[in-house]
Amino acid sequence: MWASIKETVKTVVYALLIAGVFRTFLFQPFWIPSGSMKETLLIGDFLFVNKMAYGYSYASCPTIIIPAVGLDIDAEDFCGVFKGGNERLFGSEPERGDVVVFRHPVSGRDFIKRLIGMPGDTVQVQNGVITLNGEEVAQTEAGLFTETMERQGGQGNLPRCSNGAVGLGADCLKQRFTETLPNGTEYSVLNIGDRDLDNTGIFTVPEGQYFFMGDNRDNSSDSRVPQISGGVGFVPYEDIVGRADRVMFSSSGRSLLAFWTWRADRYFKAVE
């Protein structure tokens, strides 16, 4: 009996070690809980973050949060001793336009946004259009993004619409634009209406830090708001976790386990 228990414990320990190595050095699972990256990423998308893309820092260590049992172990709890140098092992610089997972510099929670500003860049938003290093980033109209007004994801949030307050089950519309960065990266951005963050001052990105924005511009907490005001602000190199490359599957329901709500058109969809 004791031999059987010992073998079971060993198997569990080995499995946890293998999972820990996989999650720390290769890929981290990530579930999209909010609509800040629509339409590139939808609430309920499940993807793996490529941790090999930019090398490793303290932020590569896993964060384990299981509210049901009160478990909240942060990457800094595991690897905080390596924090502070703003360096990475086998590091490489992310590219402008990458969709990146990073740790919030203050709260430590994982965020996912698009990289807009590199170290040394100036970034400003005017009338919803980015000015990067003094040049407007190209935007062209691309029709409307339509979704159903219904509660989405585990948090049950309702989407925001450019066509005003619509009832449950009605079409919720947003203006869609194709944005093209100077390096040729193209992606869709959404507009709900005139908002305070459609016009900002000029941000100068410090060395060793980056400027991120969500594609759903009017529904994103990102680098346009400084950390002192509750936003993301500039993100240090060492706080980057990895690059989002591909959606594995996606659930339109309240739980990833509700397989009957999985979206048939998002299996293994590339993140662009």
PyMOL commands that set and color helices and strands:
alter all, ss='L'
color gray80, all
select helices_A, chain A and resi 2-25+58-60+67-69+75-82+196-198+217-219+227-229+237-239+259-261
alter helices_A, ss='H'
color red, helices_A
select strands_A, chain A and resi 27-31+45-50+64-66+71-73+99-103+110-117+122-126+129-132+135-136+138-148+171-180+186-191+203-204+209-213+235-236+240-250+269-270
alter strands_A, ss='S'
color yellow, strands_A
deselect
rebuild
show_as cartoon
